[in-house]
Structure formats: C-alpha cells, structure tokens
C-alpha cells in the first residue's frame, strides 16, 4: 500500500505578522509540510480554480486551508462559500483562523462547511500556543485529495 501524499497547507492571511507566526509555530509543532501563503481571498481562489496569471495548484491535493475572514478583495466567508460549492474542491478541509468571535459568524462558517473555527487569541504567547496545538491536530488528521468523491 502506498503512503498518502503529504498535505500542502494553504495559509490565507492578509496580516504578514500573523502569517509568519502561524508558519513558525506549525514548524515548532513538528510540521514540515509545504506551505503556501496568500494575502487575500482572490489570490487563493485564483490558485484553486486555476484562474489568472498567478501560480495555480498543480496537483489534486491533498490540501488544508487556514483561512482568515477579514481580508481585502474577497473575504474569507466568500472564499469558503466558493470552495464548498465546487464539486472538486469541496473536500478540502477549511479551518477558519480569525479574530472574529461573533457567534453568528461562527454559525455561518459551519453552515457553509468549514471544518473548524479557531479564534486567534490577542496575546502573542497564547496565539503561538494555539497554533502549535493546531499543528499537532494537522499532523493527526487524514485529508482527502481534491476531486469528486469516489
């Protein structure tokens, strides 16, 4: 039996400080996965749907997305909606990682199909710890490849 392909982590975060902190603490949690960062919702959609001149996904996964809600161009909720309504992409796990703790936003994201919703702590140390825990979680979950369910 062949081993599963390693999950590529897609970080969609417009705050470069948060993005660096996420990457650093995923590495501290022992993850050495390929990581790609996108600064806005349009960039991740272009990558996933293979649109525009930017780099596009070159294989069918597996991918896992860490998605902020408040971003320029296209917000995280619209990104989530488009991913989960696409027959090929809907199986990609999407973890909302955001400062928004409004219960209506949490419910809306779950209704749209997010896998998890994590509120970023304001405190640096708590944020770092939360990301390390997320890294442990990511190392344990099985992620399907992109495409239609067989």
Residue pairs with C-beta under 8 A, 6 or more apart in sequence:
4 62
4 142
5 59
5 61
5 62
5 145
6 33
6 34
6 62
7 33
7 61
7 62
7 63
7 64
7 138
7 143
8 33
8 34
8 35
8 36
8 61
8 62
8 63
8 64
9 26
9 31
9 33
9 34
9 35
9 36
9 63
9 64
9 65
9 66
9 138
10 35
10 36
10 37
10 38
10 44
10 47
10 63
10 64
10 65
10 66
11 19
11 22
11 23
11 35
11 36
11 37
11 38
11 66
12 37
12 38
12 40
12 41
12 43
12 44
12 65
12 66
12 67
12 68
12 71
12 76
12 79
13 19
13 22
13 37
13 38
13 39
13 66
13 68
13 71
13 97
14 39
14 40
14 68
14 70
14 71
14 72
15 68
16 39
18 68
18 120
18 127
19 37
21 124
21 127
21 128
21 131
22 66
22 97
22 131
23 35
23 37
24 128
25 128
25 131
25 132
25 134
25 135
26 33
26 35
26 131
26 132
26 134
26 135
26 138
27 135
28 128
28 132
28 135
29 131
29 132
29 133
29 134
29 135
29 136
29 138
29 139
30 135
30 136
30 139
31 135
31 138
31 139
33 138
36 47
38 44
38 47
39 71
39 72
40 71
40 72
40 73
40 74
41 71
41 72
41 73
41 74
41 75
41 76
41 78
41 79
42 73
42 74
43 54
43 73
44 65
44 67
44 79
45 51
45 74
45 79
45 82
46 52
46 54
46 56
47 54
47 55
47 56
47 57
48 56
48 57
48 83
48 89
48 92
49 82
49 86
49 89
50 56
50 57
57 63
57 146
60 88
60 145
60 146
60 147
61 92
61 143
61 144
61 145
61 146
61 147
62 92
62 143
62 144
62 145
62 146
63 92
63 143
63 146
64 92
64 93
64 95
64 138
64 141
64 143
65 83
65 92
65 93
65 94
65 95
66 95
66 97
66 134
67 76
67 79
67 80
67 94
67 95
67 96
67 97
67 98
67 114
68 76
68 96
68 97
68 98
69 75
69 76
69 77
69 96
69 98
69 100
69 105
69 109
70 76
70 98
70 99
70 100
76 96
76 98
77 105
77 108
77 109
77 112
80 94
80 96
80 109
80 112
80 113
80 114
81 112
83 89
83 90
83 92
83 94
84 90
84 94
84 112
84 113
87 148
88 146
88 147
88 148
89 146
90 113
91 144
91 145
91 146
91 147
91 149
92 143
92 146
93 115
93 116
93 141
93 143
94 113
94 114
94 115
95 114
95 115
95 116
95 117
95 118
95 134
96 109
96 114
96 116
96 117
96 118
97 118
97 120
97 134
98 105
98 117
98 118
98 119
98 120
99 119
99 120
99 122
100 119
101 119
106 117
109 117
110 117
118 130
118 134
120 127
120 130
121 127
121 130
